[in-house]
Amino acid sequence: MKEINSSARIPNLLNIICAIILLIACFQTIDWFKGTAVIVLVVFQLTAITNGLKNKSFHFQHHIFRLILTAILIFFVFLT
């Protein structure tokens, strides 16, 4: 709730909604989960970048690491 009341309300709310959607996707078919997981991971990545730019705290190395980690997670999602 603290994150919803912060200055980055919309991105934080979007992250919470995406996390709930991903949790629901865990109980659906594998194809539905794969598509949802990729979309949610990309949204997480985009909101992190926009938050960093908006708050003037964009750390390039941090976002490169997040991008690599997201790519690995997407790879594992499609490996199943």
C-alpha positions in Angstrom: 0.0 0.0 0.0 2.9 2.3 0.6 4.0 2.0 -3.0 0.6 2.9 -4.3 0.7 6.2 -2.4 4.1 7.1 -3.8 4.7 9.6 -6.6 5.0 6.7 -9.1 1.5 5.5 -8.4 0.6 4.3 -11.9 3.7 2.2 -12.6 3.5 0.7 -9.1 -0.2 -0.1 -9.5 0.6 -1.6 -12.9 3.3 -3.8 -11.4 0.8 -5.0 -8.7 -1.9 -5.8 -11.3 0.7 -7.7 -13.4 1.9 -9.7 -10.4 -1.7 -10.7 -9.7 -2.3 -11.6 -13.3 0.9 -13.7 -13.3 -0.2 -15.5 -10.1 -3.6 -16.3 -11.7 -1.8 -17.5 -14.9 0.1 -20.1 -12.8 -3.2 -22.0 -12.4 -4.1 -21.8 -16.1 -2.9 -23.8 -19.1 0.8 -23.8 -19.9 0.2 -21.9 -23.2 -1.7 -19.2 -21.4 1.0 -19.0 -18.7 3.8 -18.6 -21.3 2.1 -15.7 -23.1 1.2 -14.0 -19.9 4.6 -14.5 -18.3 6.4 -12.9 -21.3 4.0 -9.9 -21.3 4.3 -9.4 -17.5 8.1 -9.7 -17.6 8.3 -7.1 -20.3 6.0 -4.8 -18.5 8.1 -5.1 -15.3 11.2 -4.2 -17.4 9.5 -1.2 -18.9 8.1 0.1 -15.7 11.5 -0.2 -14.0 13.1 1.8 -16.9 10.4 4.5 -16.8 10.7 4.7 -13.0 14.4 5.1 -13.2 14.2 7.8 -15.8 11.4 9.7 -14.1 13.1 9.7 -10.7 16.5 10.6 -12.2 18.0 7.4 -10.7 18.6 5.4 -13.9 21.5 3.0 -13.3 22.5 1.6 -16.6 24.3 -1.5 -15.1 21.2 -2.3 -13.0 18.9 -2.3 -16.0 21.3 -4.3 -18.1 21.4 -6.9 -15.3 17.5 -6.9 -15.2 17.3 -7.2 -18.9 19.7 -10.3 -18.9 17.7 -11.8 -16.0 14.4 -11.2 -17.8 15.8 -12.8 -21.0 16.9 -15.8 -19.0 13.5 -16.1 -17.3 11.7 -15.9 -20.7 14.1 -18.5 -22.1 13.1 -20.9 -19.2 9.4 -20.2 -19.7 9.7 -21.4 -23.3 12.0 -24.2 -22.4 9.1 -26.1 -20.7 
